[in-house]
Amino acid sequence: MTQLPTALSVRESGTGTPLVLLHAFPLNASMWSAQLDALPGLTGTDARVLAPDQRGFGGTELGDDEPSLDLVADDVALLLDAAGIERAVVAGISMGGYVALALARRHPDRLAGLLLANTRATADTDAARANRERIAAAVTARDSVQLLLDERVAANQLGPDSQHLVERVQALVAAAPPAAVAWAQRAMAARPDALDVLAGLRVPVAVVAGALDALVAPEEAELMVAARPDAELTVIPGVGHLSALEAPEAFDDAVRSLLAQVAGTAGAAG
């Protein structure tokens, strides 16, 4: 793990097309261990994989800024600057997808391709925002993320055939600092609708959904594909909200397909 001048901690492996992986809430970049092992070094889709810890999670400091996913997106742009990368394929899952869409809105010139997994481009409903504030207030008041464990966040994120991963996900949830959990919940609640951003993006797009995702319905993936009819949609059977953990081979296949498409687009442009 290297520490960048931006104060983001990042795991990195491989060489080739830059690929940034943005983790789910309330996990950290260690969720990408399978991808860091599997995605680099493949003939035709060689990738330089970077998996940063988002603000407050893993080894990255939270800072004193007001909650905003725009700031997290700016962190990614600074990460690319520090790594000497002009443009990257960005893959975000769940909250990471929200950050990826914020990056697409604020820094579209830094994207070579975009993969959105188990996420949505629509804004929160009033009920969803209220629930996020409930969680943020509770973890702040108690200075503990026990609420997330009590409400079975880990189990709810996983499909019925992936419950063997509960202990691993629980450990990641338990490691999340309460301040980061509250900050991220409020930042997610404030995010705008991004379907127009997705529609206007001029790079290859892929969408991944879990057929049994109880947190983000597959219909959200269909909305994103409606906004981007050229996007490649992968719906993984039997999988819940954490497709990269539950079905890494299927998830990685979607990433490889996007990397190949980006390489083909770059070749045609050249």
Secondary structure, 3 states (H helix, E strand, C coil): CEECCCCCEEEEECCCEEEEEECCCCCCHHHHHHHHHHCCCCCCCCEEEEEECCCCCCCCCCCCCCCCHHHHHHHHHHHHHHCCCCCEEEEEECHHHHHHHHHHHHCHHHEEEEEEECCCCCCCCHHHHHHHHHHHHHHHHHCCCHHHHHCCHHHHHCCHHHHHHHHHHHHHHHCCCHHHHHHHHHHHHCCCCCHHHHHHCCCCEEEEEECCCCCCCHHHHHHHHHHCCCCEEEEECCCCCCHHHHCHHHHHHHHHHHHHHHHHHHHHHC
